[in-house]
Amino acid sequence: MTDFNNPTRRGVLKGAAALGALGLMPMAGAFAADYPTRPVTMVVPWGAGGGTDATGRMIASLLEKRLGETFNVVNRTGGSGVVGHSAIANSKPDGYTIGLVTVEIAMMHHVGLTDLTAENYTPLGLMNADSPGVTVNANSEYKTIQELADAIKASEPGTFKASGTGQGGIWHLALIGWLLSMDLAPDHVTWVPSEGSAPAMQDLIAGGIDLVTVSLAETKAMVDAGRAINLGVMADERAASHPDVPTLKEAGGTFALSTWRGVCGPKDMDADAAKAISDALAEISKDPEFVEFMNNRGFGIRYMPPEEHAAFMAETDTLMKEALEAAGLAKS
C-alpha cells in the first residue's frame, strides 16, 4: 500500500506532478517503472542447498534479469521455519524485502510455534507445489493404489506401517489426511518417524515399513532403480514429471495435498512493487530456464497469480488444521 503521508513520498509526488505539468514525463505507472532502484532481499526460511533454497535462487536470478536489479538470497533458518517467515512478515512493506513462504505457514501457528498466518503476507505468486505419492516396495503384493487402499481398510489398526518424515511433519499429515478421507482413524496405519525421506525409503526397501508418503521427486532414485513403485499421488492432477502415476481421485479417493512454495512480501506491501514482481513471476513460471530447472529436479511447477495464491494458502490452512487436530498435535 502506498504511504501518501510519508514526507519523502509527498516530495516525490510533488516533483513528479511538476514534471508532468511541463510535459517531461507521464504520471501513469511512474513508480512501477522506477521499481526497483536498489537491491532487493529475498528471504529463504530454510537452509542452503535444500529444495526451497535452490528454487529461491533460481527465481531471484530470473527476477534480476527482468527487473534489472540485484535480488540477494538470504537464508534465515531456525525455529522450524519461524525465524525466516517472521523476517518476511516483519520487514518494511516497501518491496525491498520479499521471500519464499512455504506450506509450514499453514501449520506453525496451529501447533503453537508462532502467531503468524498467511494473512501476515502479500501473496505475489505461487511457483511450486509437490504432492506426496504413495510408494511401496517393488516386491509388494499391492500393484495399484486401489488394492492398497482396500487392504488398509480391511486391516486391523496397526497392521500397516508407514514413514517419510518426523512425527507431525507434512508427509505424516499427508497419511493422516488420506486415512481420514477413507473414514479411518488417523493412527490406523502406524507412523514410524524418520529423519527424512531418504532413510524412510531405505526402510521401505529393507522391508521395515509397508509404504511411504513423500514427494515423487524423493522416490525417484529408488523407483528408477526398480526397487520401489509409485502407486498414486495425492494431487488433483497427475504430475507432469510422472504422467503414469494416477491420482488418488482416479481410484475413487477424495484426498489431495501439496507442499508448496510461493513468493510473498509483508502485509500491505507497496502496490507498485507488488505488481512489478507478480508480473515478472507470471513470466518466470513459463520461462524455459525455470521449467528446465524444476523438471530436472523433479519439482512440480504450479503457478497461481496473487488472488488465487491467497485463496490457496487459506485453503491449505484449513486442511492442515483438520489434520493436526486429528493427530492430536494442534494447540487450542
N, C-alpha and C positions, 0 to 999 in steps of 0.2 A: 504494500500500500504506500503510495507516495505521501510524504510528510510535507504538506504545504506550509506548515507553521515553522519549519526549520529555517533559521535565518539564511544559511548558505543556499538552501533550495530557493528561497524567495529572491535572493540576489541573482541566481542563475535565471530564474523565470523572468525577472525584470530585464536582464540583459538580453535574453532571447527575444522578449517582446519588442525591445527597441530595435534589434537587428531585423526582426520580422517586419517591423513597420517600414524600415528602409529597403525592404525587398532583398536583403542579403541572405536570408535563409528561410526555409519553410518551417512553420511551427509544428506541423503534424509529424509525430514519430521522432522528434528531435532527440529525446533521451534514449529511446530504444536504439537509435543509430549510434549513440555515443557509448553504449554499454558493450563490453567492459572497457574501462580506461586504465585499469591496473590489474595485477594478478589476482586470480580467484582461488580460494582454498576449497578443495573437495575432501571432506572428511570421510574416511572409511572406518566403520566401527569394529573391524576385525583385523587380524594380524596380516603382516606382509607375507605374500606367497600363497595365500588362500584364494578360493574362488571369487569372493567378494572383492578382494584387493585387485586381482587380475582384471576383473570386469570393470572396476572403478578406474583403473589406469588406462584401459583402452578407451573408455568413454571420455575421460579427461583429455586424452590425446586428440580425439576426434572433435571435441569441443574447441580445443585450441585452433584447429585448422579452420573451423567455421567462424569463430568469433574473434580470431586474431589477437588473443591474449593468452598468457600462461595460466594453466589450471594445475595447481600444485596439490598432489595427493598426500594427505597426512593420515597416518594410521593412529587412531585414538582407541586403544584397546582397554579392556578391563570391565569388571562388574557384569560379566555375561552379556556384554553389548551396551550396558547402561552408559558408560563413560562416553563413547563415541556418539551415541544417539542424543545424549544430553548436549554435547558440544554443538551439534547441528541445531537443535531446538533453541538453545540459549544464545546463539550468535545474533549479530545485528542483522535486521531484515533488509539490508541494502543490496543483496545479491552477490556479495563478495565472499560469503561462506555458504556452501551448499554441501550435500553429502549423499551417500548411499544409505537409504533406510531399508532395513531388511525385515523379514517376517517376524523376527523377535519382538518388534514394537507392538505386535498384536498379542504377545504372550507375557512380557516382562511385568506389566502392571497387574495382571491377574494373579501373579504369584508373589506380589508384594515387593518386587525389586525396585520399582520406580513409580512415580505418578504420571510419567509421560504416556501419551496415547497418540494415535495418528492425528488427532486434532491439533497437536502442537506443531504441525508442519504445513508447508505449502507444497503439495504434490506437483511435480514438474513432468513426470513421465515414468511409467513402469517400463523396465527394459528387459527383465528376465524373470522367468518362472520355471521351476523344475519340480515336476510331480514325482512322488515316490512310486517305485514299482513294487510288485510282489514277486520275489525271486526265490527259487528253490534250487536245490542240488540237482545237477543233471541226471542223477540216478533216482530222483524222487519218483514215486508211483503216480504223482499228480502231474498231468501233462497240460491241463488247461486251468484257467482261473476258476471256472465253474466247478470243476472236480474238487479243487482245493477248498473252495467256499462250502460246498456241500459236505465235505468231510469234516470241516471245522464245526459246522452247525450240528452235525450228528455226533460229535465227540463229547466226552466228559470234560469239564473245566480242567485246564492244566495239561491236557493231553499233548497239545502242540506248544512249541516254544519258538519265540521269535526274537530278533535283535536288530541293531542298527545304530544305536547311539545310547546315551545315558538315560536314566530314568527321568521321564518328563520332557525329554527332548522332542524336537519336531517330528522325527521319524517314529518315536514311540506314540506320539499323538496321532500320527497317521494310522497306526494299527488300531488305536482306540476308536477313532472315528469310523473305520471300516467295520469293526466289531459292533459298534452301536447301530450302524446302518443295517446290520443283519439281525437286530434285536437280541444281541448277545451282551453279556456283562463285559465291562471294559477290561477285566482280567481273565476272560475266558481262555485266551491264549496267554501263556506265561511270558512276560518280557524279561529277557536276560540282558542286563545293562552291559554296554561295551564302551570303549574309548573312541568309537567312531565306526565308520562303515568298513574300513579295511579289516580290523580284527573280527568284525561280525561276519564278513564274507569268508574269512579263514575258518571261522567256527562252523559256518554253513557247509563248507566243503569237507570239513573233518567229521561232519555228522552230529555235532553237538546241539544244533538247533534245526528247525524244520523250514523256516523261511526268514527272509529279511525284507524290511520295508524301507529301502533307501533310494536315492535318485538313480535313474537308469545310467547316468554317467559313472556313478560309483560302482556299478556292477559290470561295467564294460569289459574290463580285463579278464575276469573270470568267465564271462559269457563268451567272449571271443576265443578263449582257450578251450571252450567246450565243457567247462566244469560246472556251469550254472545255467539256468534257464529263466528268462523273464516271462512270467505268466500273464501279467497285466500291469496297467499303470493307472494310478488314481488321478485321472485327468478328465476334463470334458472332451478333449480330442486326443487322438493319437499323436505322439511326439514325432516331429519331423525327422529327428535323428534316429528314431526307432519305429518306422512305419508298420512293422509287422507285429508290434506288441499291442494287443487290444486294450481298450479302457474297461474298467470295472462295469461301467454303464452298459457296454455292449453285451456283457454277460448277465444283464438283469440287475446289476447293482445300482446304487444311488449315490455313492460317495466319491467326492473329488477333493483334492487338496494340493497345494503347491507351496514350496518355499520360494520366496521371490526377493528381488532387489529393484528398488526404484530410486530415482533421483528426486530429492526434496530440498527445499530451503526451510528456514524457520517460518513460523506462522506470520501472516501479514507481510510477506516478502514484497519488495518493490515490484509493482505490476509490470513495468517495462523490462526489468531484468528477468522476471519470471517468464515473460513472453519470449524474450530472446533465447533463453535456454530451452524452453519447451519446444519452440520451433526447430531449434538445432537438434534436439533429441529425436524428434519425429523423422528428421532426415537421417540421423545416425542409425536408427533402427533398421533402415533399409540399405545402409552403406555396405557395399561388398566386403570391405575390410572388416567391418564389425560382424557381418554374417559369417564370414570365413573363420574369424577368431572364435566365435561362440560355437559354431558347428564342430570345429576341430577339437574343442574341449568337451563336447557333449552337453553344453549348456543350452537350455531352451530359450529361444527368443520369443518374448511376449510383450509387445508394445501396447501401452494404453496412454492416451492423452490425459492431461491433468484431471478433468472431471471424472473420467472413468477410473483413473488411478485412485482418486479419493474414495469413490464408492467401493472399489475393490478392497482397499485397506479396511474400511468399515465392516465389510462382509467377512473378511478374514478374522477380524477381532471377535465377532460374534461366534464364529466357528471354533476359534481357539478357546474362548471362554467355556463353551459347552464341553469340549474335550478335556480341558483342565479340571473342570468341576467333576466330570465323570471319573477322572483318575484320582480325585481327592487331593489335587495339588493346588487348587485355586484358594486364594485368601479372601475372606469376606471383607 
